[in-house]
């Protein structure tokens, strides 16, 4: 008698296979291992300039995967923390930004960024940006020498995160400490975003977040 094999997939993220032999049948289980649920980590970002169109490479791990796009998503945000524009400005995010990551940003803050990001590629270990689109250049939404920039990245499949890194325009970047989401708040928001997709909000006439 010829044994049969069958693969049972328990998750959609990159899996580690394990074969289990039951009598004459072999069942291959694609198990969702711990790395699938790992929190994203940003290890480096190349120097950011003042230009609208520029190559920004965010390197790290556990970013997930998604197709190139120009616009906003719930998985990446870039904040210019300097106040040459009213209240600073942010780019690339559309959804519910969790509190506790930036001073003055309350929990569950709805954000729809007028300045968007050009995402040339997004893999589990690297995100390559082509610069900024949308309303960049209007109302003071520009980059100036020495501006403090903080970049946040969530896993594009699970919504876990964010990882963050602080950079200075025309200067260096330094990874920030990993922040753990609070149970029942950010974890639930991340899970909902990962399962249900991006929450679409109405565009605001002005970009004022914090």
Protein Blocks (a to p, Z undefined) as FASTA:
>chain_A
ZZddddddfbfbdcddddddehjbccddddddfklmpccddfbdcdddfbfbdcddddde
hkbpadddedddfkbccddfbfkbghiaaehiacjddehkaghiaghiacddfbdcddfb
dcfkbccdebjehjehiahiacdehiacddddddfklopacddddddehiacdddddddd
dehilmmmmmmmmmnopadddddfbdcfZZ
